């Protein structure tokens, strides 16, 4: 089974979010998602300063096999993108929960996190898809 860190929140489309004490939310794709994609060759992120909406498309992950939309788990302003992914998209395969993060958002509403899955619920969701 894929790695599923307990300190993150998840959405059904296989994205994760980690929220820091200052309200900054870091977003990426899960280990399950990167494994399904295969070798990632391109990551498209939203523009810095753009507003992303929870549950809506915010980017793309392309591999040698396919392309998948990346959805933002939360709503807010994009305050940083992971520029390393421009030249090294394969970081997503190697470290999806660490250096492979995609973008950071200043959360618009922390209450939105209550509607996301915890690690246990996400593990059950993944098991149902496998």
Helices and strands as residue ranges (DSSP letters): E 9-10, E 15-19, E 24-29, H 31-37, E 40-44, E 51-52, E 57-63, E 67-71, E 76-81, H 84-87, H 91-94, E 103-107, G 110-115, H 119-129
